Every structure is written in structure tokens, then in C-alpha cells.
Amino acid sequence: MDNSASALNSRKVCVPSTKHPPRSHWIALLCAVPLLSIVMRAQNFEPKSHPNQNWTNYVRIGAYGLQSDNADQIVKSAQQDGVFGIEVDNDIPGRYESFNHPEEKLAAIRAVATKAHAAGNKAFVYIAGTECITANGDKTPHTLAKDHPDWLQRKITGEAAIFGGGSAFWIAPGDEDVWVTPYAPEWRKIYMERVKQIASTGIDGIYVDIPYWMTHFDGWEDTWASFDDYTVAAFRKQSGLDAGKDLKLGDFSDPNFRKWVAFRIQTFTDFMQEIDQTAKSVNPAIMTIPEIYPGVEEEAVRVGADVYSLYHVVDAIAHEYEFGTGDHMASSRNPLDWFSYQAGMHSFRAFAEGKATWILNYSWDGDKTVDRSESMLNLAMSEIMAGANFWDAPGHSMAGSNDLQTRRKIFSWIRSHEDTFYSPRTPIAPVGVYFSPLTRNLFAKDFVSSYRGILILLMQKHLEFQIVTPRTLSNFRGTSLVLPDARVLDDTEKSLLRAFAAKGNRLIITGENQTGLPESDAVRHFVKCPGKDYSASLSKDFETISPDQEREFFGALSSQSAIRVTGSPFLATSIARVGGLPHVFFANFAGLKGGSNPVQTAQTGVKVTIAGASKGHGVFLPFMGSEQPIEGVVGDDGTTYTLPTIEKGAVFWYQP
């Protein structure tokens, strides 16, 4: 087994460029949290059974470095810490030595899977996507680049994607780091054979780290790689075009470049689908989970890993999400960062269509002015209120914790209330917000500004919303649908949108109108996009800007929700039916100041009115607290519940 320093310290979805702060996924056994000396009796952490859900929907993840002799220790530590869903670092295809000779690592994977199952737990194993490192590549005669130079991704100028120590912090001095084209047939054949061998060990999941085109190291950001012979040939076969000559790189008005953009995204969607199908051919129960840092923003187009496309072909996605220009540390975020984060996570939950959304993000990294425990709590609260699974990690590491005692408390509380947060959430009477993948691919900056602004408006106004996509448009049952500057719509989308408006619903178009529908009572068109305007206002002065400034936009909505929420715009609200009952999820970001204050200003006087309801039973669950019954007051417009103080976050639900 490869026990080199690089093998133990290279956990990353990191992008060390001038455009992105470091986002590493490295794990070091030498720095791992010590195991407790007292061995606790194993607990069965298998969640309750839910229709159309599996174990990935209920994970509380901890990560560990897997060696040939520590499977027992890993599983014991996970059980003690309330971890359900054990991630182990044992990268077979991402290390040239084990890519060629995987036997010892396969044995270790089999051992940890067996131990985890005996304890009633689940385990999944990390593998690299298209990156491969050869230890001591400067000294050994055989490295991937030396043996197979034709496998490497390349710039249009021919420069190969090969890097050494110092290119990225996880690449040790002397090591060779390369990025392979997924179109290299011999590499892909061996890679899929390794996937099949891993799946046959009985492990519960394969976790594929950053299956990307190399466009995220310094000097590679604007290359739109890869232009190696295999990739160029595949594009020529599909399009008839020569990628080296027929494209205007970076020019989204060029029809040929647009084809290149679509080709690059489809490449990694197909690659992940093949991994999934290959693994399931020998282990039908295994889960495939790619880890991706881009979210809804332009980075997805650049690296070629689009979570909207990927959710359709995998079982779950782990997001190392930084919402574009936002800060990746919870301790550094201001309220606008938090609201942008919520918009991203709600998007992922919509793309997932019931599949799990894991969030590998970072709470604290040595900030002496901000309490680490409070930062962890804020991160966990924000994620579970959106229905995403919390993965705690210190700094930029995948393993360990900033504060193990805090993590144990969080995991214990989540486990006690997992049905509330992870049971399926279904819409009641939402305002639809349309995510247009084609528009995002070609006009990312304008679209995201509009799309995110509309979502934040609805969150701050405490209106129920549902993110609608081309895959879910035909099933949308709300009466208002917002198209945020959707500049590119295909014929199927246009047909469905026309049918929606023809049923007497309200279509609110902002920015360009590509539907072909004239303005009418059913079609409202805001040439000046309220989403973009609101995004710009929030960026200038979040503290004093109110969603009420977009009064005309709200007046255009025809939604008549049975749930009315009154509260501060610093509360991000989401509304859905869970277990047949209406739920309101609150995330409080009032008073948070990045780098100085991680403690919220408590929110009082929040009211929830259930229209037309007779006096029923209200329940209030504060984050990290216990359920409390609430008595409602019956009025002419329904029953109103005044909620207890909301500190960090809370959930309210109504039982008739």
C-alpha cells in the first residue's frame, strides 16, 4: 500500500488559481483526531426506511485515511462520534503506482466495508477523477507522463497538463501531477476496470473527486482545454469541426465555440454515467458520488462539471460550494454571503429531484477573532435548513473537525431530527423560479445575477418558492413562474411555457423575452430585471435594503399561498410539506459579520399564519433545541402562531 506523504496528504478539490482561493481536499492521518481509549458498543446508525430514499439522504459524514491495518480504528471512531457515512481515503486510480497495482488497496477497502457493515454503518471510498500523481516522479523512470504522454490533457498550443511540486500545495516536491483526457481509450479502459474492482469489494459508495477539464491551475483558467489528439478527434466525430482551428475560444457568440462548451459538459456527464453503470454492473447497490466545487455559476461551464447535468446520472453529489465570489469559510461570511449560499443549496436540492445533496464546506481556519464552535453551528444550521447533509471538516481538510465535541452534539441532534430535515419536501403553493441551463452556459454572469436576486427576494419576503428546471417544468403546479433573464430556450421549453400560460397561470419574464409570447394578463414582462436590480442593491448595502423595493414585482405574482410568514428580511425562509404537514424552515443571518461576529441577533415576534385553518397544533423546533408546542390564535384569516425567539435557526410545522 502506498504510505507516502503525498498519498496521505492529497485530499483536494482544490483550485489554486488567482480566480479561486484554495479549496483542498487533503487528509493527514498524522493530524487526524485521536481515537478515544474507551471502545463504545457499536450502534446501528441505519436510518429509517423512506420510499424513494436511500442511506445517502441521511449521512452525517466523517472522513478518515485508510491504510492496510486501520479499518477497525476507523469504524470505532466513526461510531463514537455519531458518524453515519464513513469516507475513507484510498485513491487507487489517482496514484500511478496503485493505478497499475491496486491489490493492496483493494484489500483495505474490503476490510473497512466489512467492518462498517458489521457496525450498522456505511462506507464510501475516495478516488480521483482525471488527476493522477506519481510519487517521486523526478527520480523514477516510470511515471504516467513518461509512459503515456498521449493520455495528457493539453492547451491549444500543445502544452501538456503536467505539474510538479509547488504547482499546488497537495503536490509534494518531486512528485509528478498530471491531468488525463477522458477520451484516452487505454486509460479509460483501465480506469473502469479499477472502478469495477472497487465496487466488488462491497464498499457502499465511490466518491469521485473533481472529474474536470484542466482549467483551474494558474495559467490554465482561460484555455478551455483539452486539445489533445483524442479529445479533438472525439469533437470532430461529433460536430465535424476542428477544435484547434474552427473555434473562437472564449467567444460565446461563436456558434462553434458554443458547440465546444456543450461537448465539454457532456463529456464529463457521460464519464460519470459510465462510472456509475460500471460500478453497478458488479454491485447494484453501490452509490456513485462525484465531488464538485462549481455550483450554478460560470465555473461549471469552464471546468465542464455541471451539477445540473450530473445529478441526472449519479446517486448524490458532494458540493464544495463557494457561490462564485463568496467566501468559503463560514467564519468569514456576511449575511449576503449566507443568502447566496442558501440560493445555491436550494438549487442543488431542486436539481437532485430527491437524490441527496452533501455539502463539504469549511467553517473555520484559525481565525482568532471568531469562535470556531459558533462558526460550525452556523454552517450546519444553514445546510440542514436547506435539506442538505452536513460534512464538517477543519480548515481545508476533509478529515477531522475544528471542534470534535461540537460536531458530536450537531450529529446527535441531526440524528434525533433526521425525519424533519431529510424526509422528502414537496411543494404546497410555490412561486416557481426557472433555472435555465442553456442560458447559464452562455450568459452566466447576467443569468446568475438575475436568478440569485429573485431567489433572495423570495427568501427575504418569506414566500414559498420552487426552483423549476427543464426536467421538472412539465410537472410544476404553481400558478406563478418567474423566468430570470432566460435568454436561451429550446423548442420544448418554449412549448411547455406557452402551455403553462395558456392554463391561466402567470408567467413573469425578466430581462429578455425568448418565449415568443406577447405581454398580457398571463404574461408579465419586466424589461429591467428586478432580480439584477436587487442583486446590485444588496451588494452595495445589504443592511438597509428591503425586498419591498421590488413591490411591482411582488404585485405581479398570482400565488395565493395558505401560509403567510411575518418576520425580518434577515431570516431566510423556505416552505414545504414534510410528512404531509406544512413546514417552515428558518435560517437566521441577522447580525453576522464575517471575521468578527458569528453570533446572530435573535429574532422575536415572528408569526406564521395558516389561512383558513381552525385551531390546530403548532410545533416549534429551534436549532440544537427540543420540540415545543405552540398555541395559535384563530382570526378571520386563519390561525396565527407567534413563534418563540429564533436564535440561529428553527423549524415550525402545523398539525391540524
Stockholm file with secondary structure:
# STOCKHOLM 1.0

chainA/1-656         MDNSASALNSRKVCVPSTKHPPRSHWIALLCAVPLLSIVMRAQNFEPKSHPNQNWTNYVRIGAYGLQSDNADQIVKSAQQDGVFGIEVDNDIPGRYESFNHPEEKLAAIRAVATKAHAAGNKAFVYIAGTECITANGDKTPHTLAKDHPDWLQRKITGEAAIFGGGSAFWIAPGDEDVWVTPYAPEWRKIYMERVKQIASTGIDGIYVDIPYWMTHFDGWEDTWASFDDYTVAAFRKQSGLDAGKDLKLGDFSDPNFRKWVAFRIQTFTDFMQEIDQTAKSVNPAIMTIPEIYPGVEEEAVRVGADVYSLYHVVDAIAHEYEFGTGDHMASSRNPLDWFSYQAGMHSFRAFAEGKATWILNYSWDGDKTVDRSESMLNLAMSEIMAGANFWDAPGHSMAGSNDLQTRRKIFSWIRSHEDTFYSPRTPIAPVGVYFSPLTRNLFAKDFVSSYRGILILLMQKHLEFQIVTPRTLSNFRGTSLVLPDARVLDDTEKSLLRAFAAKGNRLIITGENQTGLPESDAVRHFVKCPGKDYSASLSKDFETISPDQEREFFGALSSQSAIRVTGSPFLATSIARVGGLPHVFFANFAGLKGGSNPVQTAQTGVKVTIAGASKGHGVFLPFMGSEQPIEGVVGDDGTTYTLPTIEKGAVFWYQP
#=GR chainA/1-656 SS CCCCHHHHSCCCCCCCSSSSCCCCCBCCGGGSCCCCSSCCCCCCCCCCCCTTCCGGGGCBBEEEECCTTCHHHHHHHHHHTTCBSEEEECCSTTBHHHHHCCHHHHHHHHHHHHHHHHTTCCEEEEEESSEEEETTTTTCSCCHHHHCGGGBCBCTTCCBCEECTTSSTTSCTTCEEEEBCTTCHHHHHHHHHHHHHHHTTTCSEEEEECCCCSCSSTTTTTSCCCCSHHHHHHHHHHHSCCTTTSCCTTCTTCHHHHHHHHHHHHHHHHHHHHHHHHHHHHCTTCEEEEEECCCSSTHHHHHSCCHHHHHTTSSEEEECCCTTTSCSBGGGCCHHHHHHHHHHHHHHHHHHTTSEEEEECBCCSSCTTSCHHHHHHHHHHHHHHTTCEEECCSTTBSSSCSCHHHHHHHHHHHHHTHHHHHSCEECSSCEEEECCHHHHHHSHHHHHHHHHHHHHHHHHHTCCEEEECTTTGGGCCCSEEEEESCCCCCHHHHHHHHHHHHTTCEEEEESCCCSCCCCSSSEEEESSCHHHHHHHHHHHHTTTCCGGGGHHHHHHCCCCCSEEEECCTTEEEEEEEETTEEEEEEEECTTCBTTTBCCCCCBCCCEEEETTCCSCEEEEEETTSCCEEECCEEETTEEEEECCCBSSEEEEEEEC
#=GC SS_cons         CCCCHHHHSCCCCCCCSSSSCCCCCBCCGGGSCCCCSSCCCCCCCCCCCCTTCCGGGGCBBEEEECCTTCHHHHHHHHHHTTCBSEEEECCSTTBHHHHHCCHHHHHHHHHHHHHHHHTTCCEEEEEESSEEEETTTTTCSCCHHHHCGGGBCBCTTCCBCEECTTSSTTSCTTCEEEEBCTTCHHHHHHHHHHHHHHHTTTCSEEEEECCCCSCSSTTTTTSCCCCSHHHHHHHHHHHSCCTTTSCCTTCTTCHHHHHHHHHHHHHHHHHHHHHHHHHHHHCTTCEEEEEECCCSSTHHHHHSCCHHHHHTTSSEEEECCCTTTSCSBGGGCCHHHHHHHHHHHHHHHHHHTTSEEEEECBCCSSCTTSCHHHHHHHHHHHHHHTTCEEECCSTTBSSSCSCHHHHHHHHHHHHHTHHHHHSCEECSSCEEEECCHHHHHHSHHHHHHHHHHHHHHHHHHTCCEEEECTTTGGGCCCSEEEEESCCCCCHHHHHHHHHHHHTTCEEEEESCCCSCCCCSSSEEEESSCHHHHHHHHHHHHTTTCCGGGGHHHHHHCCCCCSEEEECCTTEEEEEEEETTEEEEEEEECTTCBTTTBCCCCCBCCCEEEETTCCSCEEEEEETTSCCEEECCEEETTEEEEECCCBSSEEEEEEEC
//
